Amino acid sequence: MKKIILLLIYLSFSGLLFSQITEKEENRTDALKLFIECTDCDIEFIKREVTYVNYVRDPKEAQVHVLVSYQYSGSGGKEYKLFFTGQKDYTGMNDTIIFATNVNNTTDEIRTDFLHSLQVGLIRYVAKTNLIKDISIKYDAPTSTSEVKDKWNSWVFNLGSNAWGEAEKSIRSTSVNSYLTINRVTEKWKYEIYAGHNYNEKRFEITSDSTSSILFSYNKSLYSSVLIVKSLTNQWSTGINVGSNYSTFSNIKLGYFIYPAIEYNIFPYSESSRKQLTFRYTTGYKHNDYMDTTIYNKLNEKLFSESLGIAYKTIQKWGNINIYISGQHYFHDFSKNSLNTSVSAEIRIVKGLSFNIYGSYSFIRNQLSLPKSGANQQDVLLKQKELATNFNYYFSFGLSYTFGSIYNNVVNPRFNN
């Protein structure tokens, strides 16, 4: 027994010693210090494939800061932009690499394309280190070239349906959602066509003493819209949104609308992946046929309205901020209005300390479709009908602080959740 214990102690000590030696051998002292800021990247895959840099966990320790942003493209894919910023010895060496994916790309194809773009952007920085002598560059020349012909003329179709079910002894819940989207996006024009259906059903069995009762609720909605946008200049655009809707929750038997709009971006749209400040003015007409008489004694209504929306977004090395404010009112009664605000931010305060916040608040004075009959206790508890309110809000915030080793090169997926 003593021999077994001594053997285990020896093996443990040997493993620890070997680990320390290995870490010393793998400590790439002269390698480039890199920080990657990305919320949609497979960082573990990148670390396994790109082993000629030192990954640091704080951007201030990095010699190169890579900020990744993306926007959805007309094909349903994404356009990624990698912004390389040189720091310390590399100050002033900045670059941008762009690549695009489509809706048919697999996760592996996307991360492989991302890896290629990252390595292309890094090579100019790595060239100034001693590790460049161990890197080979290969060019796979194409055997032939051909002109790309798009038989769909940039139109993209997406048809889908989802169903959810959940149950226990006293509660059952079912939801079904179906949709059709048709999109076409070019530099000059943007078309978005949408049709959707949603059905939610809940059943509760309530037992009290020797009696039991059943509560059942459902809501159903149908929605369709067509958005057409024309690019006027690098900062101006105009568009129109036409659509219809049906909703048991909102007491809408049939609604249809037409909303022309114009939008101005303080920054050129070409910079929209990093920063935007847009002003959008919308005016138009909406007609509602109601299921039940409303609190204003209406069974149908013709409504003219206008709204102004302001949106600000920036993605920087110190974090990101998104702010949105919109106001709307009806022309027949200016007291029927609403104001909606939302803000989200993630800000790096000092080394290792970050602050994040999300919040939204709405002032509501325009609930014209509320049924005159009101809502009973079951409607309130099961959220079958829209309820009268003059506000709603949501918020969350937090702090995080990280300290310790600046290096973060090792990947170990064992026992990952």
ABEGO torsion letter per residue (X at the ends): XAAAAAAAAAAAAAAAAAAAAAAAAABBAABBBBBBBBAABBAAAAAAABAABBBBABAAABABBBBBBBBBBAAGBBBBBBBBBBBEAABGBBBBBBBBBBAABBAAAAAAAAAAAAAAAAAAAAAABAAAAABBBBBBBBABBBBBBBAAGGBBBBBBBBBBBBBBAABBBBBBBBBBBBBBBBAABBBBBBBBBBBBBBBBBBBBEABBBBBBBBBBBBBBBBBBBBBABAABBBBBBBBBBBBAAAGBABBBBBBBBBBBBABBAAAAAABBBBBBBBBEBBBBBBABBBAAGBABBBBBBBBBBBBBBBBBAAEBBBBBBBBBBBAABAABBBBBBBBBBBBBABBGBBBBBBBBBBBBAABAABBAAEBBAAAAAAGABBBBBABBBBBBBBBBBBBEBABBABBBABGBX
